[in-house]
Amino acid sequence: MKKNYDFKNSKKNPYAKSLKKQVTINLSEEVLDYFKEMSEKTSIPYQTLINFYLLDCVKNKKEINFSWDK
């Protein structure tokens, strides 16, 4: 390994804007169970499935429609 490297001609990562950011979120067991079951069926990690679903909501501009049960 070199002691010094020359980065004068280096370029920025073109994919840097699409990198994911780690967050902590509380989800119900029902939600986790659902995505973990889908994960087993598709062999896609459940965190990735949750991200795919949320990204689909963003791209399709889905709005939340809910009401509190009385």
C-alpha positions in Angstrom: 0.0 0.0 0.0 1.3 3.5 -0.9 1.9 6.1 1.8 0.4 8.8 -0.3 -2.2 8.8 -3.1 -2.8 11.5 -5.7 -6.5 12.4 -6.0 -6.1 15.4 -8.3 -7.8 13.6 -11.2 -10.5 11.8 -9.1 -14.2 12.2 -10.0 -17.2 12.3 -7.7 -19.3 9.2 -7.4 -22.2 9.6 -9.8 -24.3 7.4 -7.7 -23.7 9.3 -4.4 -27.2 10.9 -4.6 -28.9 7.6 -4.8 -27.2 6.1 -1.7 -29.4 5.1 1.2 -29.5 6.8 4.6 -29.8 4.6 7.7 -32.7 5.5 10.0 -34.4 3.9 12.9 -38.2 3.4 12.7 -40.7 1.7 14.9 -42.9 -0.7 13.0 -45.7 -3.0 14.3 -45.1 -6.7 14.4 -47.9 -7.1 11.9 -46.0 -5.0 9.4 -42.7 -6.7 10.0 -44.2 -10.2 9.8 -45.8 -9.3 6.5 -42.6 -8.0 4.9 -40.6 -10.9 6.3 -43.0 -13.4 4.8 -42.8 -11.6 1.5 -39.0 -11.7 1.9 -39.1 -15.5 2.2 -41.2 -15.8 -0.9 -39.1 -13.4 -3.0 -35.6 -13.9 -1.5 -35.3 -10.2 -1.2 -34.3 -8.8 2.2 -37.4 -7.4 4.0 -35.7 -4.0 4.5 -35.3 -3.7 0.7 -39.0 -4.7 0.2 -40.1 -2.0 2.7 -37.9 0.5 0.8 -39.3 -0.6 -2.6 -42.8 -0.1 -1.3 -42.2 3.3 0.2 -40.3 4.4 -3.0 -43.3 3.3 -5.0 -45.5 5.4 -2.8 -43.2 8.4 -3.4 -43.0 7.9 -7.2 -46.8 7.5 -7.5 -47.5 10.4 -5.1 -49.7 8.2 -3.0 -51.5 10.1 -0.2 -52.3 8.5 3.1 -56.0 8.0 3.6 -56.9 6.9 7.1 -59.3 7.5 9.9 -59.0 6.8 13.6 -61.3 4.1 15.0 -63.6 5.3 17.7 
